[in-house]
Amino acid sequence: MRSRLSSWLVGMFAIVVVTCLVGVQGCNVSETQLKVIADQAGLVAAVTWISYDNPTDEVKSQVSDIVSIIQDNAKLVTEGKTYVQVLQPLIEDYVDKNVEKQHRPLCKVGASSLLSAIDLMFAMYPAALETQATALEVVDCFGNGALRGLSMAADDPVMKAVQPHLQMRASLKK
């Protein structure tokens, strides 16, 4: 019963997020609505990465530091460039210099997952890129959501909902 409930929760959460993102593409939303959607997208991106890679608390903490780097350096992304193109090399350099060797791969994957999600969000709502100020606010909200996702306790209902995915991935590694 618990597994079915968890699957249902994850499914409903995914439907809500997809509906929000499709809504962003399909209609005009206010800047306030876009910030809420960005916040939720950041949370979903972080939780999804956690459900796939099951990082340790130490790695999640280091990826939280990387989120701050993304927020602080978002202004470097100029028109026609993606967040992955511009910020991934900067983050990889940071990780190589500041993260213990055994944690580097997961930190890089976590950062890449978040950057890809930011790029996806802007691809779905290019109007958010019309002004740099709006784009920076959206990235900041996305980062805040990601930080919430990265700091969730294992017993949080959202984290419990992704547990079946962790177990499934673990069984596939065998």
N, CA, C and O of each residue as an XYZ file, in Angstrom:
696
protein
N       0.827     -1.196      0.000
C       0.000      0.000      0.000
C       0.862      1.246      0.000
O       0.584      2.202     -0.725
N       1.922      1.239      0.822
C       2.795      2.406      0.918
C       3.461      2.700     -0.432
O       3.588      3.858     -0.831
N       3.885      1.635     -1.128
C       4.538      1.806     -2.424
C       3.572      2.431     -3.432
O       3.955      3.300     -4.214
N       2.325      1.983     -3.405
C       1.332      2.543     -4.314
C       1.076      4.003     -3.994
O       0.929      4.825     -4.898
N       1.021      4.330     -2.703
C       0.815      5.713     -2.291
C       1.998      6.574     -2.727
O       1.812      7.681     -3.232
N       3.212      6.067     -2.530
C       4.403      6.812     -2.946
C       4.400      7.022     -4.445
O       4.688      8.120     -4.920
N       4.079      5.988     -5.191
C       4.027      6.112     -6.648
C       2.968      7.121     -7.063
O       3.178      7.918     -7.977
N       1.829      7.077     -6.382
C       0.768      8.014     -6.694
C       1.222      9.444     -6.406
O       0.988     10.346     -7.211
N       1.880      9.653     -5.245
C       2.361     10.989     -4.896
C       3.369     11.505     -5.919
O       3.292     12.656     -6.351
N       4.310     10.651     -6.301
C       5.301     11.067     -7.293
C       4.609     11.393     -8.618
O       4.933     12.384     -9.273
N       3.655     10.548     -8.999
C       2.923     10.793    -10.243
C       2.158     12.102    -10.207
O       2.188     12.869    -11.170
N       1.478     12.359     -9.114
C       0.717     13.606     -8.989
C       1.647     14.816     -8.972
O       1.351     15.844     -9.581
N       2.771     14.687     -8.272
C       3.740     15.779     -8.223
C       4.259     16.066     -9.629
O       4.377     17.224    -10.028
N       4.568     15.011    -10.374
C       5.062     15.176    -11.740
C       4.006     15.831    -12.626
O       4.325     16.700    -13.438
N       2.758     15.418    -12.473
C       1.679     16.006    -13.274
C       1.546     17.493    -12.976
O       1.392     18.297    -13.896
N       1.602     17.864    -11.703
C       1.494     19.279    -11.332
C       2.640     20.079    -11.945
O       2.423     21.152    -12.508
N       3.858     19.554    -11.835
C       5.011     20.271    -12.374
C       4.915     20.396    -13.887
O       5.127     21.478    -14.433
N       4.598     19.303    -14.567
C       4.487     19.348    -16.031
C       3.384     20.307    -16.436
O       3.544     21.078    -17.383
N       2.264     20.265    -15.724
C       1.166     21.188    -16.033
C       1.623     22.634    -15.882
O       1.306     23.480    -16.717
N       2.365     22.914    -14.822
C       2.880     24.271    -14.622
C       3.818     24.661    -15.758
O       3.723     25.760    -16.304
N       4.717     23.758    -16.106
C       5.682     24.082    -17.155
C       5.013     24.213    -18.518
O       5.358     25.103    -19.296
N       4.058     23.330    -18.814
C       3.334     23.439    -20.075
C       2.523     24.724    -20.081
O       2.424     25.404    -21.103
N       1.942     25.051    -18.928
C       1.198     26.305    -18.825
C       2.081     27.496    -19.105
O       1.641     28.471    -19.715
N       3.319     27.429    -18.666
C       4.250     28.519    -18.924
C       4.464     28.678    -20.422
O       4.524     29.797    -20.931
N       4.579     27.568    -21.117
C       4.815     27.637    -22.554
C       3.556     28.044    -23.302
O       3.619     28.767    -24.296
N       2.417     27.575    -22.819
C       1.197     27.729    -23.582
C       0.440     29.022    -23.336
O      -0.475     29.333    -24.097
N       0.772     29.775    -22.328
C       0.050     31.005    -22.062
C       0.975     31.987    -21.366
O       2.067     31.639    -20.918
N       0.513     33.204    -21.290
C       1.296     34.219    -20.587
C       1.072     34.082    -19.093
O      -0.048     33.868    -18.629
N       2.149     34.209    -18.362
C       2.054     34.200    -16.916
C       2.714     35.466    -16.408
O       3.552     36.068    -17.079
N       2.323     35.846    -15.230
C       2.928     37.043    -14.655
C       4.335     36.702    -14.168
O       4.703     35.534    -14.051
N       5.104     37.738    -13.892
C       6.452     37.536    -13.369
C       6.398     36.830    -12.019
O       7.261     36.006    -11.716
N       5.403     37.143    -11.218
C       5.244     36.482     -9.926
C       4.964     35.000    -10.109
O       5.541     34.167     -9.410
N       4.084     34.668    -11.040
C       3.793     33.256    -11.310
C       5.040     32.535    -11.816
O       5.308     31.398    -11.428
N       5.782     33.186    -12.663
C       6.998     32.584    -13.198
C       7.998     32.287    -12.080
O       8.666     31.254    -12.103
N       8.100     33.177    -11.116
C       9.018     32.953     -9.987
C       8.589     31.749     -9.157
O       9.431     30.975     -8.699
N       7.294     31.590     -8.964
C       6.794     30.434     -8.218
C       7.090     29.154     -9.000
O       7.519     28.154     -8.425
N       6.863     29.192    -10.289
C       7.146     28.031    -11.131
C       8.643     27.716    -11.110
O       9.031     26.550    -11.042
N       9.471     28.741    -11.166
C      10.925     28.530    -11.128
C      11.338     27.899     -9.805
O      12.166     26.988     -9.778
N      10.769     28.378     -8.722
C      11.066     27.816     -7.401
C      10.716     26.325     -7.366
O      11.511     25.503     -6.911
N       9.534     25.993     -7.845
C       9.109     24.596     -7.865
C       9.965     23.762     -8.816
O      10.278     22.609     -8.518
N      10.342     24.330     -9.948
C      11.197     23.614    -10.898
C      12.560     23.320    -10.274
O      13.124     22.250    -10.499
N      13.091     24.258     -9.495
C      14.358     24.027     -8.809
C      14.248     22.909     -7.795
O      15.134     22.060     -7.697
N      13.163     22.907     -7.042
C      12.938     21.845     -6.073
C      12.838     20.497     -6.781
O      13.460     19.523     -6.356
N      12.063     20.437     -7.850
C      11.894     19.185     -8.597
C      13.217     18.724     -9.198
O      13.525     17.532     -9.174
N      13.998     19.650     -9.735
C      15.289     19.278    -10.322
C      16.202     18.664     -9.266
O      16.856     17.654     -9.527
N      16.253     19.256     -8.089
C      17.109     18.741     -7.018
C      16.628     17.378     -6.533
O      17.425     16.451     -6.390
N      15.342     17.256     -6.282
C      14.796     16.000     -5.778
C      14.938     14.896     -6.829
O      15.222     13.749     -6.485
N      14.746     15.229     -8.087
C      14.910     14.234     -9.151
C      16.350     13.741     -9.195
O      16.598     12.539     -9.289
N      17.297     14.669     -9.127
C      18.708     14.254     -9.115
C      18.990     13.358     -7.914
O      19.666     12.339     -8.047
N      18.477     13.730     -6.744
C      18.673     12.921     -5.548
C      18.079     11.526     -5.749
O      18.681     10.527     -5.355
N      16.899     11.463     -6.363
C      16.251     10.161     -6.553
C      17.026      9.284     -7.529
O      16.962      8.058     -7.436
N      17.744      9.877     -8.448
C      18.533      9.096     -9.406
C      19.887      8.677     -8.850
O      20.303      7.532     -9.029
N      20.574      9.588     -8.179
C      21.964      9.330     -7.804
C      22.193      9.067     -6.319
O      23.289      8.663     -5.930
N      21.177      9.289     -5.480
C      21.262      8.998     -4.048
C      22.570      9.516     -3.429
O      23.330      8.736     -2.856
N      22.836     10.819     -3.540
C      24.086     11.357     -2.986
C      24.079     11.374     -1.458
O      23.023     11.376     -0.825
N      25.264     11.386     -0.892
C      25.392     11.502      0.564
C      25.015     12.923      0.980
O      24.905     13.820      0.144
N      24.821     13.111      2.280
C      24.532     14.452      2.787
C      25.689     15.406      2.479
O      25.474     16.586      2.204
N      26.909     14.884      2.529
C      28.074     15.722      2.225
C      28.038     16.214      0.779
O      28.310     17.384      0.510
N      27.704     15.326     -0.142
C      27.629     15.722     -1.552
C      26.487     16.710     -1.761
O      26.640     17.684     -2.498
N      25.335     16.469     -1.116
C      24.217     17.417     -1.239
C      24.616     18.794     -0.719
O      24.229     19.813     -1.292
N      25.382     18.827      0.356
C      25.860     20.095      0.895
C      26.778     20.804     -0.106
O      26.695     22.019     -0.291
N      27.635     20.039     -0.734
C      28.544     20.635     -1.719
C      27.781     21.127     -2.951
O      28.127     22.160     -3.524
N      26.751     20.395     -3.354
C      25.932     20.859     -4.480
C      25.151     22.106     -4.071
O      24.886     22.965     -4.912
N      24.783     22.219     -2.814
C      24.141     23.452     -2.331
C      25.087     24.639     -2.502
O      24.656     25.726     -2.888
N      26.371     24.435     -2.217
C      27.358     25.499     -2.452
C      27.415     25.855     -3.937
O      27.573     27.020     -4.301
N      27.285     24.846     -4.778
C      27.314     25.070     -6.225
C      26.089     25.872     -6.664
O      26.181     26.696     -7.573
N      24.948     25.635     -6.025
C      23.742     26.421     -6.343
C      24.028     27.904     -6.109
O      23.619     28.750     -6.904
N      24.718     28.212     -5.038
C      25.076     29.611     -4.769
C      25.988     30.157     -5.861
O      25.871     31.324     -6.235
N      26.879     29.344     -6.368
C      27.752     29.768     -7.472
C      26.918     30.049     -8.713
O      27.167     31.019     -9.430
N      25.928     29.199     -8.965
C      25.035     29.418    -10.116
C      24.303     30.747     -9.956
O      24.256     31.553    -10.885
N      23.736     30.970     -8.781
C      22.995     32.211     -8.548
C      23.909     33.431     -8.668
O      23.525     34.442     -9.256
N      25.104     33.336     -8.118
C      26.029     34.476     -8.135
C      26.599     34.769     -9.518
O      26.990     35.902     -9.798
N      26.651     33.762    -10.384
C      27.282     33.939    -11.698
C      26.304     33.888    -12.860
O      26.729     33.867    -14.015
N      25.023     33.867    -12.588
C      24.019     33.810    -13.653
C      24.156     34.985    -14.619
O      23.813     34.872    -15.795
N      24.653     36.101    -14.121
C      24.796     37.296    -14.972
C      25.808     37.089    -16.094
O      25.837     37.868    -17.047
N      26.637     36.054    -15.997
C      27.622     35.768    -17.053
C      26.996     35.159    -18.298
O      27.603     35.150    -19.369
N      25.780     34.652    -18.150
C      25.099     34.025    -19.279
C      24.480     35.121    -20.136
O      23.607     35.864    -19.689
N      24.948     35.206    -21.368
C      24.467     36.245    -22.279
C      23.562     35.635    -23.331
O      23.472     34.415    -23.469
N      22.896     36.503    -24.067
C      21.955     36.067    -25.085
C      22.596     35.078    -26.052
O      23.715     35.275    -26.526
N      21.858     34.015    -26.328
C      22.336     33.005    -27.257
C      23.164     31.906    -26.614
O      23.542     30.948    -27.288
N      23.451     32.025    -25.338
C      24.228     31.019    -24.614
C      23.322     30.293    -23.627
O      22.295     30.827    -23.209
N      23.704     29.083    -23.261
C      22.948     28.339    -22.267
C      23.689     28.383    -20.934
O      24.876     28.704    -20.872
N      22.970     28.059    -19.888
C      23.579     28.020    -18.563
C      24.605     26.894    -18.481
O      25.637     27.031    -17.825
N      24.314     25.779    -19.152
C      25.287     24.685    -19.189
C      26.568     25.155    -19.874
O      27.661     24.932    -19.353
N      26.449     25.804    -21.039
C      27.630     26.257    -21.789
C      28.503     27.201    -20.977
O      29.728     27.077    -20.973
N      27.882     28.125    -20.304
C      28.634     29.186    -19.633
C      29.086     28.781    -18.233
O      30.236     29.019    -17.861
N      28.202     28.178    -17.461
C      28.515     27.941    -16.054
C      29.123     26.567    -15.754
O      29.812     26.412    -14.745
N      28.883     25.579    -16.602
C      29.444     24.254    -16.318
C      30.975     24.288    -16.212
O      31.519     23.697    -15.278
N      31.697     24.960    -17.136
C      33.155     25.008    -16.982
C      33.593     25.702    -15.685
O      34.550     25.272    -15.042
N      32.905     26.752    -15.314
C      33.206     27.462    -14.069
C      32.997     26.543    -12.859
O      33.810     26.521    -11.935
N      31.907     25.796    -12.881
C      31.588     24.894    -11.780
C      32.569     23.724    -11.741
O      33.008     23.318    -10.664
N      32.910     23.187    -12.893
C      33.870     22.085    -12.909
C      35.213     22.531    -12.341
O      35.868     21.780    -11.619
N      35.616     23.741    -12.665
C      36.857     24.279    -12.107
C      36.748     24.401    -10.581
O      37.670     24.031     -9.855
N      35.619     24.921    -10.108
C      35.391     25.043     -8.665
C      35.446     23.660     -8.000
O      36.116     23.477     -6.984
N      34.735     22.699     -8.585
C      34.681     21.351     -8.002
C      36.076     20.732     -7.956
O      36.473     20.148     -6.948
N      36.815     20.867     -9.059
C      38.163     20.284     -9.107
C      39.088     20.880     -8.048
O      39.984     20.197     -7.552
N      38.880     22.130     -7.706
C      39.746     22.802     -6.733
C      39.258     22.693     -5.281
O      40.057     22.804     -4.351
N      37.951     22.476     -5.082
C      37.392     22.596     -3.736
C      36.664     21.366     -3.190
O      36.242     21.362     -2.033
N      36.516     20.348     -3.992
C      35.751     19.180     -3.561
C      36.678     17.970     -3.520
O      37.533     17.791     -4.387
N      36.490     17.143     -2.487
C      37.291     15.931     -2.373
C      37.101     15.059     -3.613
O      36.006     14.965     -4.166
N      38.181     14.434     -4.029
C      38.206     13.692     -5.287
C      37.052     12.693     -5.420
O      36.442     12.594     -6.485
N      36.750     11.960     -4.355
C      35.712     10.933     -4.443
C      34.309     11.518     -4.637
O      33.404     10.812     -5.081
N      34.121     12.801     -4.310
C      32.804     13.431     -4.451
C      32.648     14.229     -5.755
O      31.542     14.651     -6.093
N      33.724     14.430     -6.466
C      33.679     15.273     -7.664
C      32.682     14.796     -8.719
O      31.906     15.611     -9.217
N      32.669     13.506     -9.084
C      31.732     13.100    -10.150
C      30.271     13.406     -9.815
O      29.548     13.953    -10.648
N      29.833     13.058     -8.602
C      28.437     13.318     -8.252
C      28.138     14.806     -8.161
O      27.046     15.237     -8.531
N      29.078     15.592     -7.680
C      28.868     17.046     -7.630
C      28.714     17.616     -9.041
O      27.869     18.478     -9.280
N      29.528     17.133     -9.959
C      29.438     17.614    -11.349
C      28.122     17.194    -11.996
O      27.509     17.969    -12.730
N      27.693     15.968    -11.721
C      26.415     15.498    -12.270
C      25.255     16.296    -11.672
O      24.328     16.682    -12.383
N      25.314     16.539    -10.365
C      24.265     17.329     -9.722
C      24.183     18.728    -10.302
O      23.094     19.229    -10.585
N      25.338     19.358    -10.477
C      25.371     20.705    -11.059
C      24.842     20.696    -12.483
O      24.071     21.572    -12.873
N      25.254     19.715    -13.247
C      24.801     19.615    -14.637
C      23.287     19.415    -14.706
O      22.622     19.987    -15.570
N      22.747     18.609    -13.801
C      21.298     18.393    -13.766
C      20.555     19.692    -13.498
O      19.540     19.981    -14.134
N      21.064     20.471    -12.556
C      20.413     21.743    -12.227
C      20.533     22.745    -13.373
O      19.566     23.430    -13.707
N      21.716     22.828    -13.971
C      21.904     23.761    -15.088
C      21.025     23.377    -16.275
O      20.450     24.245    -16.932
N      20.922     22.094    -16.546
C      20.060     21.641    -17.648
C      18.605     21.995    -17.385
O      17.875     22.377    -18.300
N      18.186     21.868    -16.129
C      16.804     22.208    -15.782
C      16.543     23.707    -15.946
O      15.457     24.108    -16.365
N      17.534     24.530    -15.618
C      17.382     25.970    -15.837
C      17.244     26.259    -17.330
O      16.374     27.027    -17.743
N      18.100     25.645    -18.128
C      18.016     25.839    -19.580
C      16.670     25.378    -20.126
O      16.094     26.036    -20.992
N      16.169     24.261    -19.629
C      14.864     23.758    -20.057
C      13.769     24.753    -19.703
O      12.871     25.009    -20.506
N      13.844     25.302    -18.522
C      12.834     26.267    -18.109
C      12.812     27.485    -19.041
O      11.748     27.936    -19.466
N      14.003     28.008    -19.350
C      14.051     29.164    -20.248
C      13.649     28.802    -21.670
O      13.099     29.642    -22.382
N      13.911     27.572    -22.098
C      13.470     27.144    -23.430
C      11.948     27.089    -23.500
O      11.347     27.361    -24.540
N      11.340     26.734    -22.377
C       9.882     26.651    -22.340
C       9.230     28.015    -22.161
O       8.067     28.201    -22.520
N       9.967     28.962    -21.612
C       9.418     30.303    -21.416
C      10.470     31.342    -21.772
O      11.054     31.967    -20.887
N      10.715     31.528    -23.073
C      11.764     32.459    -23.500
C      11.490     33.917    -23.133
O      12.419     34.724    -23.104
N      10.247     34.267    -22.856
C       9.942     35.643    -22.464
C      10.664     36.018    -21.170
O      10.907     37.197    -20.915
N      11.005     35.022    -20.357
C      11.722     35.299    -19.110
C      13.126     35.801    -19.382
O      13.780     36.339    -18.489
N      13.589     35.630    -20.594
C      14.930     36.080    -20.964
C      14.937     37.479    -21.588
O      15.994     37.995    -21.950
N      13.768     38.085    -21.709
C      13.688     39.387    -22.372
C      14.485     40.458    -21.658
O      15.046     41.346    -22.300
N      14.542     40.387    -20.347
C      15.395     41.316    -19.606
C      16.310     40.504    -18.701
O      15.917     39.461    -18.179
N      17.522     40.987    -18.523
C      18.461     40.279    -17.673
C      17.977     40.262    -16.228
O      18.194     39.286    -15.509
N      17.329     41.328    -15.808
C      16.838     41.390    -14.428
C      15.833     40.277    -14.152
O      15.893     39.630    -13.107
N      14.912     40.052    -15.084
C      13.927     38.982    -14.909
C      14.608     37.622    -14.919
O      14.313     36.769    -14.082
N      15.509     37.420    -15.856
C      16.223     36.143    -15.940
C      16.982     35.862    -14.643
O      16.973     34.734    -14.151
N      17.632     36.874    -14.095
C      18.389     36.684    -12.858
C      17.465     36.360    -11.679
O      17.800     35.536    -10.828
N      16.304     37.011    -11.638
C      15.344     36.715    -10.573
C      14.817     35.292    -10.700
O      14.635     34.605     -9.696
N      14.574     34.850    -11.922
C      14.090     33.489    -12.159
C      15.147     32.474    -11.717
O      14.819     31.480    -11.069
N      16.401     32.719    -12.061
C      17.486     31.818    -11.643
C      17.611     31.812    -10.124
O      17.848     30.762     -9.526
N      17.455     32.964     -9.502
C      17.528     33.032     -8.047
C      16.406     32.208     -7.410
O      16.645     31.476     -6.449
N      15.194     32.323     -7.935
C      14.066     31.540     -7.414
C      14.284     30.051     -7.655
O      14.004     29.230     -6.782
N      14.780     29.705     -8.830
C      15.092     28.313     -9.140
C      16.108     27.789     -8.115
O      15.943     26.699     -7.567
N      17.141     28.567     -7.870
C      18.165     28.164     -6.907
C      17.606     27.988     -5.511
O      17.982     27.053     -4.804
N      16.716     28.873     -5.107
C      16.108     28.750     -3.781
C      15.308     27.454     -3.666
O      15.350     26.779     -2.637
N      14.583     27.115     -4.722
C      13.844     25.847     -4.741
C      14.789     24.656     -4.689
O      14.539     23.686     -3.974
N      15.881     24.735     -5.454
C      16.867     23.651     -5.452
C      17.475     23.489     -4.068
O      17.669     22.366     -3.604
N      17.774     24.594     -3.408
C      18.341     24.527     -2.057
C      17.370     23.862     -1.084
O      17.785     23.096     -0.214
N      16.074     24.156     -1.229
C      15.073     23.500     -0.382
C      15.069     21.998     -0.644
O      15.020     21.200      0.292
N      15.122     21.616     -1.911
C      15.141     20.198     -2.253
C      16.376     19.499     -1.723
O      16.297     18.377     -1.221
N      17.520     20.165     -1.835
C      18.773     19.568     -1.366
C      18.834     19.439      0.146
O      19.579     18.608      0.666
N      18.065     20.245      0.856
C      18.117     20.212      2.321
C      16.988     19.391      2.944
O      16.886     19.316      4.169
N      16.154     18.785      2.133
C      15.043     18.001      2.679
C      15.559     16.783      3.432
O      16.500     16.113      3.007
N      14.919     16.523      4.551
C      15.258     15.344      5.356
C      14.724     14.089      4.671
O      13.778     14.145      3.885
N      15.339     12.978      4.980
C      14.943     11.700      4.373
C      13.494     11.346      4.689
O      12.856     10.623      3.923
N      12.962     11.847      5.813
C      11.586     11.526      6.174
C      10.567     12.557      5.664
O       9.380     12.464      5.973
N      11.030     13.525      4.894
C      10.110     14.491      4.284
C       9.198     13.731      3.309
O       9.671     12.833      2.613
N       7.915     14.067      3.245
C       7.005     13.347      2.345
C       7.470     13.339      0.879
O       7.272     12.352      0.170
N       8.079     14.422      0.438
C       8.572     14.456     -0.946
C       9.696     13.448     -1.131
O       9.735     12.733     -2.132
N      10.612     13.388     -0.166
C      11.721     12.440     -0.267
C      11.225     11.001     -0.137
O      11.734     10.101     -0.806
N      10.245     10.790      0.711
C       9.668      9.451      0.825
C       9.025      9.031     -0.495
O       9.061      7.859     -0.870
N       8.443      9.992     -1.185
C       7.777      9.678     -2.448
C       8.758      9.222     -3.522
O       8.376      8.477     -4.425
N      10.008      9.652     -3.443
C      10.985      9.247     -4.469
C      11.742      7.977     -4.089
O      12.537      7.478     -4.886
N      11.513      7.445     -2.892
C      12.223      6.241     -2.455
C      12.075      5.059     -3.410
O      13.058      4.356     -3.644
N      10.890      4.809     -3.972
C      10.789      3.686     -4.922
C      11.753      3.833     -6.111
O      12.240      2.835     -6.643
N      12.021      5.063     -6.520
C      12.938      5.283     -7.633
C      14.360      4.918     -7.235
O      15.106      4.347     -8.031
N      14.735      5.247     -6.004
C      16.058      4.872     -5.505
C      16.207      3.358     -5.482
O      17.230      2.820     -5.905
N      15.188      2.679     -4.989
C      15.235      1.219     -4.899
C      15.281      0.592     -6.292
O      16.008     -0.378     -6.506
N      14.519      1.128     -7.235
C      14.514      0.599     -8.584
C      15.890      0.776     -9.230
O      16.405     -0.156     -9.847
N      16.485      1.951     -9.096
C      17.812      2.182     -9.670
C      18.854      1.277     -9.025
O      19.742      0.768     -9.708
N      18.753      1.078     -7.731
C      19.695      0.194     -7.047
C      19.576     -1.228     -7.582
O      20.580     -1.920     -7.750
N      18.354     -1.660     -7.846
C      18.168     -3.020     -8.354
C      18.693     -3.151     -9.783
O      19.100     -4.241    -10.186
N      18.694     -2.084    -10.542
C      19.199     -2.128    -11.917
C      20.709     -2.203    -11.965
O      21.278     -2.679    -12.948
N      21.368     -1.738    -10.909
C      22.841     -1.752    -10.859
C      23.378     -3.152    -10.617
O      24.562     -3.405    -10.840
N      22.530     -4.066    -10.165
C      22.987     -5.412     -9.811
C      23.286     -6.263    -11.024
O      23.680     -7.421    -10.885
